[in-house]
């Protein structure tokens, strides 16, 4: 009897111990994303456009981990490699906790988002002051079916500008243009009035590639930015007279020798080089390119002076095409972030990245290495490699809000000030594309082919290989090949959101 009693008690104790051990394992499994130092372990997959990603444990990464109380596992790949790998990674379901991507409008990502593979984060953003303060238009632009699945890598909504040779303009005794007519006069003078004063006929007005300026000039002449929505119906910009007016202005620049003659075939590097080497007087690009180009030119021309402007008064006033306001988004897979609690922890990491110490790190680097504080202002150490050690690997791919928003302020040049001011000035006059937040299956499947029809027609018209009747015939071909179907699909998507 006593032996039986002891056996029963022993068995019960053993069962209790097993249950206890089982429970302990379950609790531990819930903490798989934290380590012994209570640091959140975050795996991030993102593109990286530098030469070589910094080694693990570098000074920048250490500062990020210390401030955000995290342990980072960053998988970085060049843009082209990243784009090739991403579909397979998503399809496998074996994803990191965070993925930074530009391809969220691709069919496979639309299916994945609608298939509930990623967290909808819009429901949680009001808990984070920095993340929720991002312009609602940008969140709207990255939404799908009215839901927010990602954090945007924010950039200005309207950042198209014109960078020009101010020293050339001064040589000619001219003022910065304010209207389309004055802009034309400037380009004409740069082409024919020897603006560099070398006694040679070796300059022209503006360097352009393909039809990039058509998308700038068409809105300026009153055309929609891509599409126009009216009473729930969608009209493509090429169906308007205003688009043709902008195209005719571009053709006038070409016919009169004011822009790159071989614009249809040059590469981006040649487009930039024409301005950098003093062949063209105007370079149309984005606001963040001013200082970079200035530094490039002054290496061989120390006395160069650049200026920049964005808004021109056209027949319909000041208008500038708006973009999406982002350079891709971060998404959060449910396969690796299991609970809302974990999601909030990861969002908290990105929230802390927007605070002053992290923005100062992203803007200036590590104090004592990349910069020094002098009278409370950061002064860059010119011998430090800020670009390759900080900007390319961390600031650009990992940033949400631009670093200068909250970083310590140092002395900035007039050109740096222009980089900040011009996109702000543009916002009041920005023309938005209403289809940015909408999905068209035809666009997803046939978009590149359809765009080629328009691009080829525009180039042939500008170069005189098509007359106006022939150009309109090509636009009709675009419509019957899928353009009209896109308009129908956008109208259907718009109606769903409107409900």
C-alpha positions in Angstrom: 0.0 0.0 0.0 2.8 2.4 1.0 4.7 1.5 -2.1 1.6 2.2 -4.3 1.1 5.5 -2.5 4.7 6.5 -3.1 4.5 5.5 -6.8 1.3 7.6 -7.3 2.9 10.6 -5.6 6.0 10.2 -7.7 4.0 10.0 -10.9 2.0 13.1 -10.0 5.2 15.0 -9.3 6.7 13.9 -12.5 3.6 15.0 -14.5 3.7 18.3 -12.7 7.3 18.8 -13.6 6.6 18.0 -17.3 3.7 20.4 -17.4 5.9 23.1 -15.8 8.7 22.5 -18.3 6.1 22.6 -21.2 4.7 25.9 -19.9 8.2 27.4 -19.7 8.9 26.5 -23.3 5.7 28.1 -24.4 6.6 31.4 -22.6 10.0 31.3 -24.1 8.6 30.9 -27.6 6.6 34.1 -27.2 9.9 36.0 -26.6 11.7 34.8 -29.7 12.1 38.4 -30.9 13.9 39.6 -27.8 17.3 38.7 -26.4 18.8 38.5 -22.9 19.4 42.3 -22.9 15.7 43.0 -23.6 16.6 44.3 -27.0 14.1 43.8 -29.8 15.6 41.6 -32.5 14.5 42.9 -35.9 15.3 41.4 -39.3 15.1 43.8 -42.2 15.4 43.1 -45.9 16.0 46.2 -48.1 17.8 47.4 -51.2 21.1 49.2 -51.0 22.6 51.1 -53.9 26.1 51.6 -52.6 29.3 49.6 -53.4 29.5 47.4 -50.3 27.3 47.3 -47.3 29.2 48.1 -44.0 30.3 45.3 -41.8 28.1 44.2 -39.0 28.9 46.0 -35.7 30.0 49.3 -37.4 29.7 52.5 -35.4 26.5 53.7 -37.2 24.7 50.4 -36.6 25.8 50.4 -33.0 24.3 53.8 -32.4 21.0 52.8 -34.0 20.8 49.7 -31.8 21.7 51.4 -28.6 19.2 54.3 -29.1 16.3 52.1 -30.3 17.1 49.2 -27.9 17.2 46.8 -30.8 19.4 44.1 -32.4 19.4 44.5 -36.1 19.8 41.8 -38.8 19.9 43.7 -42.1 19.8 41.8 -45.4 20.8 44.4 -48.0 21.1 43.8 -51.7 21.6 46.1 -54.8 18.4 47.4 -56.3 18.4 45.1 -59.3 19.2 41.9 -57.3 16.7 42.9 -54.7 13.9 43.2 -57.3 14.7 39.8 -58.7 14.7 38.1 -55.3 11.7 39.7 -53.8 8.9 37.8 -55.6 10.4 34.4 -54.5 10.9 35.6 -50.9 7.2 36.7 -50.7 6.0 33.5 -52.4 8.0 31.3 -50.0 6.4 32.8 -46.9 9.8 32.7 -45.2 10.2 36.5 -44.8 12.0 38.8 -42.4 10.1 41.0 -40.0 10.4 44.1 -42.3 10.7 44.5 -46.0 11.5 47.8 -47.7 10.3 47.8 -51.3 9.3 49.8 -54.3 7.3 47.1 -56.0 4.2 47.1 -53.9 2.0 47.8 -57.0 3.2 44.7 -58.8 0.5 42.0 -59.2 2.2 39.5 -56.9 2.4 42.1 -54.1 -1.2 43.2 -54.6 -2.3 39.6 -54.3 -0.1 39.1 -51.2 -1.5 42.2 -49.5 -5.1 41.3 -50.3 -4.3 37.8 -49.2 -3.7 38.9 -45.7 0.1 38.1 -45.7 1.0 41.5 -44.3 -0.2 43.6 -41.4 -2.5 46.5 -42.0 -0.8 49.1 -39.9 -3.1 52.1 -40.4 -5.1 50.9 -37.3 -2.1 51.5 -35.1 -0.5 54.7 -36.4 -2.3 57.0 -34.0 -0.1 55.6 -31.3 3.0 57.1 -32.9 3.2 60.9 -33.1 6.1 61.0 -35.7 4.7 58.3 -38.0 1.1 59.6 -37.9 2.3 63.2 -38.6 3.3 62.2 -42.2 1.2 64.0 -44.8 -2.1 62.0 -45.2 -1.9 62.5 -49.0 1.3 60.3 -48.9 -0.4 57.6 -46.9 -3.4 57.8 -49.3 -1.0 57.3 -52.2 0.4 54.1 -50.9 -2.9 52.7 -49.7 -4.6 49.6 -51.2 -8.4 49.3 -51.2 -8.4 52.2 -48.7 -6.1 50.4 -46.2 -2.6 51.3 -45.1 -0.1 48.4 -45.2 3.2 50.2 -45.2 5.3 53.0 -43.9 6.4 55.4 -46.7 10.0 56.4 -47.2 8.9 60.0 -47.5 10.2 62.5 -50.1 8.6 65.7 -51.4 5.3 65.4 -53.1 6.3 67.8 -55.9 10.1 68.0 -56.4 10.6 68.7 -60.1 12.9 71.7 -60.6 15.2 73.2 -63.2 18.9 73.6 -62.3 20.7 76.2 -64.4 24.0 77.9 -65.0 23.6 81.2 -63.1 27.0 82.4 -64.2 25.8 82.0 -67.8 22.6 83.9 -67.1 24.6 86.7 -65.4 27.0 86.9 -68.4 23.9 87.5 -70.6 22.5 90.1 -68.3 19.2 88.2 -67.9 17.0 87.4 -64.9 15.8 84.0 -63.7 12.6 83.2 -65.7 9.2 83.5 -64.2 7.0 82.6 -67.2 7.1 80.0 -70.0 7.9 82.7 -72.5 10.9 83.9 -70.4 12.0 80.3 -70.0 12.0 79.9 -73.8 14.1 83.2 -74.1 16.6 81.9 -71.6 17.0 78.6 -73.5 17.4 80.5 -76.8 20.1 82.8 -75.3 21.9 79.8 -73.9 21.9 78.2 -77.4 22.9 81.2 -79.6 24.3 84.1 -77.5 27.6 82.5 -76.3 26.7 82.3 -72.6 30.1 80.9 -71.5 31.9 83.7 -73.4 34.4 81.5 -75.1 33.7 82.8 -78.6 32.5 79.4 -79.8 29.1 78.0 -80.8 29.3 75.1 -78.4 26.4 75.4 -76.0 22.6 74.8 -76.1 19.7 75.4 -73.8 18.6 72.3 -72.0 19.7 68.7 -71.7 16.8 66.3 -71.9 16.3 62.5 -72.1 13.5 60.8 -74.0 10.2 62.7 -73.3 10.8 63.6 -69.7 9.8 67.2 -70.1 6.5 66.4 -71.7 5.3 65.2 -68.3 6.4 68.5 -66.9 5.1 70.8 -69.6 1.7 69.1 -70.2 0.4 70.0 -66.7 1.9 73.5 -67.0 -0.2 73.9 -70.1 -3.3 72.7 -68.2 -3.3 69.0 -68.9 -4.0 66.4 -66.1 -1.1 64.8 -64.4 -1.6 61.3 -65.9 -5.3 61.1 -65.4 -8.2 63.3 -64.5 -11.3 62.2 -62.5 -14.6 64.0 -63.0 -17.9 62.6 -61.7 -16.3 59.2 -61.2 -15.1 59.0 -64.8 -11.4 59.0 -65.8 -9.8 60.7 -68.7 -6.2 60.2 -69.7 -4.0 63.2 -70.2 -3.2 62.4 -73.8 -6.9 62.8 -74.6 -6.8 66.5 -73.8 -5.9 69.5 -76.0 -3.7 70.8 -73.2 -1.4 67.8 -73.4 -1.0 68.4 -77.1 -0.2 72.1 -76.3 2.6 70.9 -74.0 3.9 68.5 -76.6 3.9 71.3 -79.2 6.0 73.4 -76.9 8.5 70.6 -76.5 8.5 70.2 -80.3 9.2 73.9 -80.7 12.3 73.6 -78.4 13.5 70.7 -80.5 12.9 72.3 -83.9 14.8 75.4 -82.9 17.8 73.5 -81.5 17.3 74.5 -77.9 17.4 70.9 -76.4 19.4 67.7 -76.9 19.1 66.6 -80.5 19.4 62.9 -79.7 17.1 63.1 -76.7 15.4 59.9 -77.7 18.4 57.6 -77.4 20.7 59.1 -74.8 21.3 57.4 -71.4 20.9 59.1 -68.0 24.6 59.5 -67.7 24.9 61.4 -71.0 21.9 63.5 -70.0 23.7 64.6 -66.7 27.1 64.9 -68.4 25.9 67.4 -70.9 25.2 69.8 -68.1 28.1 68.8 -65.9 30.6 69.5 -68.8 29.1 72.9 -69.7 27.4 71.9 -72.9 23.8 72.6 -71.8 22.7 75.5 -69.6 19.7 73.9 -67.9 19.3 70.4 -66.3 15.7 69.4 -65.3 15.9 67.1 -62.4 14.7 66.9 -58.8 15.3 69.2 -55.9 17.8 66.8 -54.1 20.2 67.0 -57.0 21.3 70.6 -56.8 24.2 70.4 -54.4 25.4 67.0 -55.8 25.7 68.6 -59.3 27.3 71.7 -58.0 30.0 69.7 -56.3 30.6 67.6 -59.4 31.0 70.7 -61.7 33.3 72.7 -59.4 35.9 69.8 -59.4 36.8 71.0 -62.9 35.3 74.5 -62.9 35.8 76.0 -59.4 34.1 79.3 -60.2 30.8 77.8 -61.4 27.6 79.3 -60.1 24.3 77.4 -60.2 20.7 78.5 -59.6 17.5 76.6 -59.5 13.8 77.3 -59.9 10.6 75.3 -60.3 7.4 77.2 -60.9 6.7 78.9 -64.2 3.6 80.9 -65.1 1.9 79.2 -68.0 -1.4 79.7 -69.8 -3.2 78.1 -66.8 -1.1 79.7 -64.1 1.5 77.9 -62.0 1.2 74.1 -62.1 3.6 71.4 -61.3 3.1 67.6 -61.5 3.0 65.8 -58.1 4.5 62.4 -57.4 3.6 59.9 -54.8 5.6 61.6 -52.1 7.6 58.4 -51.3 10.4 56.2 -52.4 8.8 52.9 -51.6 7.4 51.5 -48.4 8.2 49.2 -45.5 5.8 46.2 -45.0 5.4 43.8 -42.2 4.8 40.1 -42.8 2.5 38.2 -40.5 4.6 35.1 -40.9 7.4 36.7 -38.9 5.5 39.2 -36.8 2.9 36.9 -35.0 1.0 39.3 -32.8 -0.2 42.9 -32.6 2.1 43.4 -29.6 5.2 42.4 -31.7 3.9 44.7 -34.5 3.7 47.7 -32.2 7.2 47.0 -31.0 8.5 47.1 -34.5 6.6 50.2 -35.3 8.0 51.7 -32.1 11.5 51.1 -33.6 10.6 53.2 -36.7 9.0 55.8 -34.5 12.3 56.2 -32.5 14.2 56.5 -35.8 12.4 59.8 -36.4 13.7 61.4 -33.2 16.5 64.0 -33.2 19.4 61.7 -32.2 18.7 59.3 -35.0 18.0 62.1 -37.6 21.2 63.7 -36.6 23.0 60.4 -37.1 21.4 59.9 -40.5 22.2 63.5 -41.5 25.6 64.0 -40.1 26.9 60.6 -39.1 28.8 59.7 -35.9 30.0 62.6 -33.7 33.8 62.6 -33.5 34.1 60.5 -36.7 31.9 62.1 -39.4 31.3 65.5 -37.7 32.2 67.6 -34.7 30.0 70.0 -32.7 31.3 73.5 -32.8 29.3 76.1 -30.8 26.4 73.6 -30.9 26.5 73.2 -34.6 27.6 70.1 -36.5 30.6 70.6 -38.8 31.4 67.8 -41.2 34.8 66.2 -41.2 35.7 66.3 -44.9 38.0 63.3 -44.6 35.2 61.0 -43.4 33.2 59.0 -45.9 29.7 60.1 -44.8 28.2 59.1 -48.1 29.3 55.4 -48.2 29.2 54.8 -44.4 26.0 56.5 -43.5 23.9 58.0 -46.4 23.8 55.1 -48.8 23.5 52.2 -46.3 21.3 53.7 -43.7 19.8 57.2 -44.4 18.3 56.5 -47.8 17.0 52.9 -47.5 16.1 52.9 -43.8 14.7 56.5 -43.4 11.1 57.3 -43.1 10.9 61.1 -42.6 13.8 63.0 -44.3 16.6 63.3 -41.8 16.8 67.1 -42.0 13.3 67.4 -40.5 14.6 66.7 -36.9 18.4 66.7 -37.1 20.7 69.2 -35.5 21.0 72.2 -37.8 24.4 73.2 -39.2 25.4 76.0 -41.5 23.9 75.4 -44.9 24.7 77.0 -48.3 22.2 78.9 -50.5 22.0 75.9 -52.8 21.2 73.6 -49.8 18.5 76.1 -48.8 17.0 75.9 -52.3 16.9 72.1 -52.0 14.6 72.5 -49.0 12.5 75.5 -50.2 11.6 74.6 -53.8 9.6 71.5 -53.1 7.7 73.3 -50.3 6.9 76.1 -52.8 5.7 73.5 -55.3 3.2 71.9 -53.0 0.6 74.7 -53.3 0.6 74.3 -57.1 0.9 70.5 -57.2 -1.4 68.6 -59.6 -2.0 65.1 -58.3 -2.7 62.0 -60.2 -6.0 60.5 -58.9 -5.1 57.0 -60.0 -2.0 56.8 -57.7 -4.1 55.0 -55.0 -6.1 52.9 -57.5 -5.4 49.5 -59.0 -6.0 48.6 -62.7 -5.4 45.0 -63.7 -4.7 46.2 -67.3 -2.1 48.7 -66.1 -0.5 46.0 -63.9 -0.4 43.5 -66.8 0.2 45.7 -69.9 1.3 49.0 -68.5 4.9 49.0 -70.0 3.6 48.0 -73.5 0.9 50.6 -73.4 3.3 53.3 -72.3 5.6 52.5 -75.2 2.8 53.3 -77.7 2.5 56.8 -76.2 6.3 57.3 -75.9 7.0 56.2 -79.4 4.2 58.4 -80.8 5.5 61.5 -78.9 9.1 61.0 -80.1 8.0 60.6 -83.7 5.8 63.7 -83.5 8.5 65.8 -81.9 11.1 64.7 -84.5 8.6 65.3 -87.4 8.1 61.7 -88.3 4.3 61.9 -87.5 2.0 64.8 -88.0 -0.8 65.7 -85.6 -3.3 63.4 -87.3 -0.8 60.5 -87.2 -0.1 61.2 -83.5 -3.8 61.1 -82.6 -4.2 57.9 -84.5 -1.5 56.3 -82.3 -3.3 57.6 -79.2 -6.5 56.0 -80.4 -4.5 52.7 -80.8 -3.3 53.1 -77.2 -7.0 53.5 -76.1 -8.2 50.4 -78.0 -5.2 48.4 -76.8 -6.0 48.9 -73.2 -6.2 52.6 -72.4 -10.0 52.7 -72.3 -10.1 49.5 -70.3 -7.8 51.1 -67.7 -10.2 54.1 -67.4 -13.1 51.7 -66.8 -11.1 49.8 -64.1 -10.0 53.0 -62.4 -13.7 54.1 -62.3 -14.7 50.9 -60.8 -12.0 51.0 -58.1 -12.9 54.7 -57.4 -16.5 53.8 -56.9 -15.6 51.1 -54.4 -13.6 53.6 -52.3 -16.2 56.3 -52.6 -18.7 53.9 -50.9 
